[in-house]
Amino acid sequence: MKKIKVLFKDIDHKLIRLKEDFAVSGINADSRLLKKGEIFVAINGPRHNGCDYIKDALKKGAAAVCVDDPKSAPKTGGVILVKDASRAFSLLASRIFDEPSSDINIIGITGTNGKTTVSYLIYEILKEAKRLPSLLGTVGYKISKKTESSFNTTPGPMLLHSLFDRMRKSGSDYAVMEVSSHALKQDRVFGVNFKTAVLTNITGDHLDYHKTMKNYAASKRILFESLTKNGTAVLNRDDGYYDYFKKATKAKVIDYGIKNKANFRAVEIESDIGGSSFVITTPEGDIGMKTVLIGRHNIYNILAAASACFFEGVSPEIIKRAVERFQAVPGRLESVDMGQPFRIFVDYAHTHDALEKVLSELRALCGGKLVAVFGCGGDRDRTKRPKMGRIASKIADEIILTSDNPRSEDPEAILDEIEAGIAKGFSGYKRISDRFKAIEESLAVRGKSDVVIIAGKGHEDYQIIGKEIFPFSDKEAIEEILTKRHSKCLR
């Protein structure tokens, strides 16, 4: 039980039919999950307005209702008026767990592409340095020796602070976490004590939600605005938004890049289908580096991780050792080898920028035909669909358009919008909405030097069609198809 005066300390509030010494058992922003004795925080979210569920919460035994709209306050029962319910909820969630983020070094990674790979790299480098990091992100959570799956890139406040609490109790000294634009805009991480913030890059994504690039970038910028002067901002010197983010923060700025002069810069780059070698120039000398990660975008990811870890006191030797041992993150340009004579990769690229980067890298390294299988998510940003079609048709030799979580939309209508962007005169494409059959077709007849990329879903092990979630993994589909083919060859 916690008293209101403890939970709402430093939160501007007004009590109606309540006293500061009143104790509650917890907080909840979901009336369906609310337990008797908890405060119901009514948040006006992107899909639902919590004020519409106040009556339900009171019927379930809510100890009080917290609102930021006086007109929505109930006429009976305890009420707590605040200026911003979503921000209050994040602060309250932290206090329910006794502010665990204050006891952990929290490194937040944001950007359009590369967040997962950078977070995994930082996690592995810190482990190599004998630190005790935990990891939160798109692929899952790693706390102590336990790995769990996740559904959102950045969890909601109650789950987030419960995870921080578990980290603290397990002895973790670092939390490495991906921070999405949605989480920042919705104040899910408001009040989290970030020590370091890392920016990968800013390109178009989630414009169905943010509407404009200006709004999207402004959401990402919130993370850097939250840093104190004792924090560290790690920025991509080659990104067009570098100055925009640099001006936003009071923290010390460290930059990395390839094209422009930076604190951490990759030079002498050599790449092939098996990986890359390069030299990182640092404030303490050069680091020669070899990695199995493919592509220039992964060199940027390594630079971002190395920069962040260097200023956590990790030596260049340890950074080098960790990076050179590092294998691909699940679903991030992950190679699938079943003994076939050609190369197959599974990648999460689901934006036009990410698709362009991965196809361009593979194009430069591919000695034969480059085959791309991809789609676009339903009920999501429609503006990127023709862009992805145009990009793929300009870089790949063959394209197979297919479904990628169509949700409530007609899969064929989504393919129509992608197809509309395909370059005039390009005839090397097919439409196969069944994703398994599309992958099967892409692997049908391939030469030794061909490269096949299955893009969009990466690590995901499901396909959302309508309101149903079906088990589906690109990697498992590839393995099943090639295993069956191998069995037929042996007959």
HUQUI-V422409 format. One line per field, one symbol per residue. phi: phi as a letter, one per 30 degrees, with the letter a starting at -180 (. if undefined). psi: psi as a letter, one per 40 degrees, with the letter a starting at -180 (. if undefined). burial: + if it has 9 or more other ideal C-beta (glycine too) atoms within 8 Angstrom, else -. Layout:
BEGIN
phi = ???
psi = ???
burial = ???
END
This chain:
BEGIN
phi = .bdedddceicdabcbhbbdddcbdlbaccddcdcejcdccdcdcdcbceddcdddddddjedabcbccedcdddbidbbcbdbddddddddeddecihdddcbdccccbkdbjedddddddeddddddidbdcbbaddlcbbhcccbdbccebddeddedddedddeddjdcbccbdbddddddcidcdiddddbbccdabbdahddcdibdddddddddeeddddddddbccbddcddcededdddccddccbblbdcdaebbcbhdbbbdckbbaccdbdcjcbdbbbddcjddddddddddddddedciddeddeeddddddcddeichddccciddccbbcbdebcdddddddddddedcddbdccccabbddhbedddddddddddddcddbbbdbdbhdhdddeddddeddddcdedjdcdbbcbdddddddeddcdbbddcdbccccjchdecabcbiccccdabedddeddddddddddddd
psi = hiiddddehehhihhhfiidehiieaiiehddeiiheihhhhhgaddihddeeddddddefhdihhiehddehieiihhhhidhddddddddddddefgdeeeihhhhhiidieddddddddddddddefigiihhaddaihhbehhiiididhiidddddddddddddeeheihhihhidddddefdehehghdihhhcihihifeddedidddddddddddddeiieeihhhihdeieedddddeeieihhhiiaddihidhhhifhhiaeeaiiihhhiefaihhhiiehhidddddddddddddddeeehidddddddddehiiihegfhhhhfeieiihihieheidddddddddddddehebihhhhiaiiifahededddddddddedidihhhaiggebeihddddddddddehhhehefiihgdhddddddddechiideihhhhiddbeifihhhbeihihhhdddddddddddddddde.
burial = -+++--++--+-+-++-+---+-++++++-+--++--++++++++----++-++-+++-++++++++++---++--++++++--+++++++++++++--++--++++++++++++++++++++++++++-+-+++++++++-+------+--+++-++-+++++++++-+-+-+++++++++++++++++++-+-++++++++++++-++--+-+++-++++++--+---+++++++++-++-+++--+-+-++++++---+++++--+-+---++++++-+----+-+-+-++++++++++++++++++++-+-+-+++++++-+-++-++++-+-+-+-+-++++++++++++++++++++-++-+++++++++++-++--++++++++++-++-++++++++++-+-+--++-++++++---+--+-+++-+--++++++--+--++++++++++++--+++------+-++-+++-+++-++-----
END
